[in-house]
Amino acid sequence: MRHKVVGKRLSRHVGARNALRRVMVKQLFEHERIQTTRAKAQAIRGQAERLITLAKRALATEDNTRIVHARRLAQSRLAEDAIVLKLFDEIAPRYADRNGGYTRLLKLGRREGDSSEMVILELVE
């Protein structure tokens, strides 16, 4: 039984699961919309929204140490400078007046080969 166990396993070991989440969140921030299965989209949606909130809160403060700390936290989760810059310079200011709900799932139907539910995960305008 998986009582009180957080997160989806996605049929992968810990390292592969973490790598998949990291890559998919980076792609979401880079392209601002990705097409994937519903299970993967639901698994990364919360992580992406938390990173946007982290960046948004850091930009709302005047304290430089908080901004640096938030950038370092985002860097540790994304591991790519260009994506962190885009997150803090373009994506977070866009949602300054919005209280959550930064992503949207659009259903596409089922995939031909294995009948998996496909969705588009995108950042809300």
Beta strands, then each sheet from edge to edge (+ up, - down):
strand 1: 33-37
strand 2: 103-110
strand 3: 117-123
sheet 1: 1+ 3- 2+
end
